[in-house]
Amino acid sequence: MRTPQQILADARTIAVVGASRDPAKSAHSVPAQLIRYGWRVIPVNPHVAEIFGQPTYPSLAELDVPVDLVNVFRPVPEAVEVVRAAVRIGAPAVWLQSGIASPVAREIAAAAGIDYVEDRCTAVERALGGLTRAG
């Protein structure tokens, strides 16, 4: 298993499930920071057509590009299905944001042999590691 910082360092394309268009929410500000530091962020949200100036996808199943990481901003009850969907699309890693943890989701990821992080913030880990994809 890679560390959270290794997962971010290795990732280029991140699908953000639950991305928000509301700048006051962490589901907007955190992915916006990842974009600012050079990651390609693909917003996944069935309720809006565009976030971060990009079209959104209604679900992981509808992505037309491979992703290196699925970053989850959904409540715990939904996180399990998101992890199942991430496994189905062949994502090598799943990251549940701060405040989101699920033993069931963790077991699904472990059984599939994919990297799994829970209850941690991608923006905090990016900052702690001084990670960037820019430049």
N, C-alpha and C positions, 0 to 999 in steps of 0.2 A: 504494500500500500504506500502510495506517495503521500507526503505531507501536504497540508493545505497550500503552502507556498509553492511546493513543487507542481501541484496540480495547476495553479494559476500561471506559473512560469512556463509550463508546457502548453497551455491552452492558447489558441489563437481566436477561435470562434466559440462564443458562449450564447446558448439559448437561455433567455430569462423568462421563466414561466411565472406569470403574474405581474409582469412589467406594468407600471402605471404611468399615465400621462400627467399625473398630479405631482408637480415638483416638490410639494411638501411631504410626500411619502418616500420612505426609504426604497420602495420598489421602483422609484424613478431616480432618486439621487445616487444610489449605489451603482446601478448600471451606467448612469451618465458619467460617473467617475471612471468606470472601466473603459468607456469609449474615449474619454479625454486622455487616458494613458495608453491608448493604442489597440485595445481589444476590439474585435468585431462582435457586436452584441446584436442578437436576433430576438426581438420582442415577441413573446407568445402571450396573447390575450384575446379571447374570443369576443370581447365587448367593444373594442375600438379598432379602427382601420389603420392607424398610424401612431407610432411613438418614436421619438428621437429622429424624426424625419424619415423613418423607414416604415414600410408596410409591416403590419403584425401578422402573425400566423395564429389561427384559432386553437391549434393544438400541436404537440410535438409530432404527432403522426403525419401532419401536413407539411412539415419542413421539407424543402427540396435541396438542402445542403447538409453535409455532415457537420456535426458539432463536436467540440472537444470536451465541453462541460455543459451540464444542465444546472442552472442556478435557480433555486426554487424560492419564490416569495408567495407561498400559499399556506393556508392553515394546515395544521397537523393532519386532520382527517383527509384532506386532499393530497397531501404529500405522498402517501403510499401509492396512489394511482399514478402520480407524476413519476415516481421512481420506476414503477412498472413500465410506463410509456418510454422512459429513458432507456431502459434495458431493451425494449422492443426495437428502438431506432439504432441501437448499437453505440450509444454514448459511452465513452470510457470512464466518465466520472459524473457524480451528482453531488450537489452542494446545497444543503438546506440552510437558509439564512438564520441569523441570530433569533433565538426564541422558538425555533422549529426543530424538534427532535422526535424521532419515531423508531422504536425498536423493530417494528415490522418493516419499515422502509430500509433500515440498516440490514436486516436479514435478507431482504430481496436483493439488495446491492451485493452483499457478501456472496450469496448463492450464485449470482451472475458474474462474480469476479471483477466488479468494477470498483473504482475508488469512490469513497463516500465520506462526506464531511457533513456534520450537523451542528446547529446552534453556534455558528460562527459567521462573521461578516466578510464577504469577499473584499470590500473596500478597506476594512481594517487590516486584513492579512496582506493586501497589496501594499498598504502604507508601511506596515511593520517590516516587510521584506524589501522595501524600496523598489518594487517590481514595476516594470513598464514594458510596453510593446511599441511605444512611440519612437520615432527617429530611426 
